[in-house]
Amino acid sequence: MDKGIRLEDLKVGYGTSIVLNNVNIDILPGEIVCLIGANGAGKSTVLKTIVRQLKKLGGSIIIDGANEANLREEDVAKSVSMVMTERIHPELMTCFEVVATGRYPYTGRLGFLSDEDKEAVNSAIDLVGARKIIDKDFSKISDGQKQRIMLARAICQDTGIMVLDEPTSFLDLQYKLDILKVIKKMAKEKNVAVLMSIHELEFVPAIADKVIGVAGDEVYVAGSPEEVLTGENLEVMYSMSPGTGEIICSGLWNYSASIKRLL
């Protein structure tokens, strides 16, 4: 696999404590892979390890055919962009300036934007529908608007791989749909490999090409949304009582069919 990202027997955790063992995932260009599982199952830990916020405890991360261990920070930054749940807190920065930090791998910390850089920033802003707020103070806009800006920041980084940690959490429904629509468009039109964790299972069949479900300290199930989102699997991953998963799946699939038409 020359493009995209592959996790091979990856072990992730904190310090020397392993949270997830032997994670094996392939994400190809143009694919959206959703990572699901209960709170504390290790989804965010996997994503943080990929973007080097955490040190891997074993295994390999292969980025565009190269072992991540052999890549410099700037090489990784030119290949993988991220939107994590932790909000940045820039002081006295406009939304445009926050988005423009996505060009740091190309401009350096001084941040002098070339015409090409400015074009990338403006294109990303338009893609997420944030043109009306580019001159506003980032700290004074809504959570939904901040999520748009952070997504634009990742998009203008112009990478072939994007890692998203719960990009729709804590947003109103319309904002959720807007963000998912942008992610889907970006993956398909820009051929980006997307790995995202998500809590709202009803959105998964509408956007995911593949789903990875974690339970305990391992990947419990992987496959298409139809293969993964079954009553039995949900009961294991979310510690539900017998029979509960089937009821939830019935409503989930009906709702997701409607969501898919909106995306």
Secondary structure, DSSP 8 states (H G I E B T S, - for coil): --SSEEEEEEEEEETTEEEEEEEEEEE-TT-EEEEE-STTSSHHHHHHHHTTSS---EEEEEETTEEGGGS-HHHHHHHEEEE-SS----SS-BHHHHHHGGGHHHH-TT----HHHHHHHHHHHHHTT-GGGTTSBGGGS-HHHHHHHHHHHHHHT--SEEEEESTTTT--HHHHHHHHHHHHHHHHHH--EEEEE-S-GGGHHHH-SEEEEEETTEEEEEE-HHHHS-HHHHHHHTT--TTHHHHHHHHHHHHHHHHHHH-
